[in-house]
Amino acid sequence: MFKFAIPAVAALGLIAVAAQSQADNAAVEGGAAPMSWHLSHEGSMAKLAYGMANSDQLALMMTCEPGQSQAVVYGDVQPASPRLIKASMAAAAIDPLSGGLTEESRIPLRDPALQKLARRGTLEVEGEAGHFELTASGDERRLVSEFFAYCGTRAV
């Protein structure tokens, strides 16, 4: 009788632990904040990023300084524009945060793709996952407008 009871009790214990672990993972995953637009300033540089708040998980980041005609673009996705320019043809540096290669591109601030972001709150992007659109809510559209105003360009 003990030959069957001990394995049965052990199996029930493993099932209970697995069920509890699965419930904990679901709570953590369900509580994760969605990706959204964020604006920050570092010295004279403005940073407009699409990603998780207060984290290094960014899909896209654009930076500019007042008076510049181009934004520097970093991230796993890039604006879908023929005017996007790879900043360097040489070997890319290692990103200290992700451990991967840094991809830096430049795009004119007056590019139609960026102007659509400023006017309508949508930005078409491309990445390894394909072609899709990032959208900005009402509050996020205000941040986008602040970014372009700071850089010295306004949506036409």
N, C-alpha and C positions, 0 to 999 in steps of 0.2 A: 504494500500500500504506500509506503514511504517513497518507493521508486517513482510513483506517479505524482504524488503530492508535492514533492520538492520541486521538480521541473515545472509543474503547473503554477505554483506560487511564484517562482522566479519569472516565468513568462508573463504573468499578470503584473508583476512589479515593473518589468521592462516596458510593457504596454502603457502603464500609468505614467512612467517617466517620459516616454516618447510623446504621449498626448499632452502632458504639461509643457514640455519643451516647444511643441508645435504651437500651443496657445500663446506662450510667451513671445515667440517669433512673430506671430500674427499681430500681437499688440504693438510690438516695436515697429513693424512694417506699416501698419495702419496709422501710427502716430507720426510718421515722417512728413515733414512739411513739403508741399509741392514746389517745383521750380518756379521762379518768378524773376522779374527784373529788379535790379538793385543799383543805386547810384551812390558812389562814394568819392571822396577827394583825398589825394595823397600829395601834399605840397601844392604845386600849381597844376597837377594832373587830375583830370576827371576820369572816373572809371564807371562805365555802364556795363553791367554784367547780367547774364541770364543764368541762374543756377539756384542752388540751395542757399537759403539765408544763413549767414554766419558760418560758412564752411568753405572749403577749397573745391567743392564739387561744382564746377562751372562748365556749362556747355559752350559759352561764348562770352568774351569780354572785349570791349572796345575802350581805348584810352585816347585822350586828346589833351592838348594844352591850348589856352586862348590864342586865337590868331592862326592856328594851323589849318591847312586846307585838307588834311587827311587824318583819318583815325587809324590807329594801330589795332589790329584784330588778332586775338589769341583764342584758342579753344578747339574743341573736337568738331565743331561745326563752323562754317564760314558763310557770310552772306552770299547768296546766289547772284552773282554779278560778274559780267565779263570785265569789269573795271577793277576787280580785286587783283592786287599785285603781291606776289611772294616777295617779302622784304629781303631775303637773302638766298642766293643760289648756292652758297657754301654749306658745309656741314652744320647742322643745327646744334645748339648747345643743349646740355642735359638740364631738364627742369628739376630744380631741387625738391619741389613738392611732390610731383608725381613719379619722378625717376625716369620719365620718358623724354623724348625729344620735344623741344619747344618749337611750335609752329607759329611764326609771326608773319602777318600779311598787312598790307595797307590798302585802304579804300578811301576815295575822295568823299568828304562829308556831304557833298552835293550829289552823290550817286543816287539814281532813282530808287534803288533798294532801300537806302537809308532814309530818303525823303518819304517813302511809303511808311516806314516805321514811325517817323515823326508825325505824319499827317493822319494815318489810319490805325496805327498801333499794331501793324503786322510786318514781319520781316521773314522773307523767304530765305532759307538756309540749305546748305548741302553738307553732308558728312558721310561717314561710313555707313550709317543707317539709311542713307538715301536723301531725297529731297522732301522737305516739309516746311511748315510755317510756325514761327514763334509769335505769340500774340501778347499784347500788353493790355491789362485792365485799365479802368479809368484812372486810378491812383498811379499805376505804373506809367501810363501815358504822360502824366505830369512829370515824372522822373526823366523820361525820354526827352521831353521838351526842355527841361532844365539842362540836360547834357548838351543838346545842340545849341542852346542859348549860351552856355558857358564856353563852348568851343568857338563861338563867334559866328555860327550859321543858324539861320532859322528856316523852317520849312517854307518853301515858296508856294 
